[in-house]
Structure formats: structure tokens, C-alpha cells
Amino acid sequence: MNKFKIVPLSKAYVNIIKTTMTDDFGNPVVEQLATGLGPCRISLKPFEKGVDKRLLFKHSPFVVENAYNQPGPIFINADEVEEYSDVFRFPQLIKANKKSFPLSLIGYNHEQMMVLTRLVGDDDVDQLINEIFDQHPAVEYLHARNAQACCFICKIERL
């Protein structure tokens, strides 16, 4: 069994963004037809290019304001979608498409200080997450990011 839990953006959080059409930084949310695969940060499923409507906004996955707080652009589906539910496995559609979704894992301690970074490359991301949590007790949680675009995909909590 995996020793982690995937945490997507919550529907409760994004409903506030969708209602106000303003992000946490006061920027207007942009609606557009998907030109890339994303993924949606709620469902953690890739977008269908030219079909899905998506919302673009600035997001910070951190609680504490410090030097490692990395706000940046993310996409969510404009339509109602369910939160990713297979939380004890990394999203298979992202994992299976290493070309479109090159991944990096960034580890943070309980003070939200960066203590580890790993490129996933050809490794199995589920196995790598387990190894990181086994070998690095200071890592409280990880962020999965697109290794090329550097954008936040999801949080990964230690169990």
C-alpha cells in the first residue's frame, strides 16, 4: 500500500473562485478553450484540447508567506467536475503521459521550507513518492509540479 495521499484542489475552494471570478490575488479569472492538456487541478484529468472550457488563475498552494511560496498559473475545468478520488495512487492519466506531463517532486518540512527536489523522469512516480517518504523523514509533504512549466499540479501528503 502507498504511504501517501493525493490532495487536489477542493471543490469548495474553487467554487469561491468561480463565484467571484477573481483569484486570491485580486486578478480576474480567464475563461478559455483548452489549448493544452492541463491537467484540471480538481479532477487531475487532462483537458481535451479544443473541447473543454477551462479557467486560468493565479494560485499559491502554501499557507505560510515565505521565500518558498510559489504562486503561479493553474487551470481548472470551467464545468462542474468531481475531485480526484483515487487518492492513494498518483493520477494514472498524468503518470502514463511522461511527455506531456514531465514531473518534479518538491519536498517541504513542517515549517514550509524546501528540503528536497527530484525529477521523476522515467521513474515510477508512486514508487518514488514512497521512497522519498521512507528515506527523508523531514519531508512532511510534496508538491508535484510540471518540470517544464514549473506549475503546481497537486499536493501529496505523507500518511
Secondary structure, DSSP 8 states (H G I E B T S, - for coil): --SEEEE---HHHHHHHHHHTB-TTS-B-EEEE--S----TTT-----TTT-EEEEEEE---SS-STT---EEEEEESS-------TTS--HHHHT-TTT--EEEEEE-TTS-EEEEEE-TTS-HHHHHHHHHHH-TT--EEEEEETTT--EEEEEEE-
